[in-house]
């Protein structure tokens, strides 16, 4: 299973990013979660096909480009631990 972890910096809380990310992840058949962090960032941990994970990343960069100042991502192999994609 492929895993993508993303930390998003910028004006990214309070703009619907978590809700929209869940909708996109569901559309792509991904599992995992998205959550606001106390430092003002948003963290995503997603599991699925490499192509779907790449599509999620491209969608984030395109859809929220004006609000994102930095986006750090890490692709790895991982063991899926979730039955769905959720907002935490």
N, C-alpha and C positions, 0 to 999 in steps of 0.2 A: 504494500500500500504506500502511496506517495503522501507526504505531508508538506504543507506550506505554512510557515509561521510568518506573520507580517506585523510589524509595529509601525503605526502611522502617526506622524507628527504634524502639527499645524492647527488650524481652526477646525478640528474634526469631531468635537463633541457638540451635541445640540443641533445638528444639521440633518439628522435622519440617516446617517451613515450606517449605523447598526441595523436598522430596519431594512434599508435598501440592500445591504450586504446579505442579510438573511434571505431576502427574496431572490437575489441573484444566485446564492449558493444552492437554494432549493431547486431553482431552474436548472442548474448545472449538475445536480445530483450529488452534491458534496455533503460531508458530515463534519461536525466540529462546533465551533462557537466563535462569537465576536463579543468583546466586552470593552467598556470604558475603563481606563486605568486612572488611578488617583493623580498621576502627573499630567493629565490632560491629553494623553495619547489614546489611541484605540489599538487593541491587540486582537488579531485573528489567528486561529489555529484551524486549518481546514485539511480534510483527508479526502482523497479521491484520485481519479485518473489524472495523469500529468497534464494532459491537454485541458481538462476542465479547470485545474488549478491555475494554469497559465492564463486561461480566459478570465478567471476571477481577477487576477492581478492586473491584466490589461484593462478590464472594465473599471477597476478602482482608480487607476491612473488617469483614465479618460473622464470618467464621470465626476470625480471629486478633485480634479487637477487644481482648481482655483483655491481650494482649502488646504491641500496637502503641501507642506513645506519639505517634508522628507518621508521616504517610505523605505524601510529596511525589510528585506525578505530573505528567507532561508528555506530552500527545498531540501528535503531529506526523506529517507525511508522511515516509515513509522508504523506502529500498530494502531489501527483505528480503535478508538475508545468510546465512540459516540454512535448512537442509533439515528441521529438526525442532526441538523444544523440549528443551533439555538443562540438566542441573545442572553448573555449573562449579565 
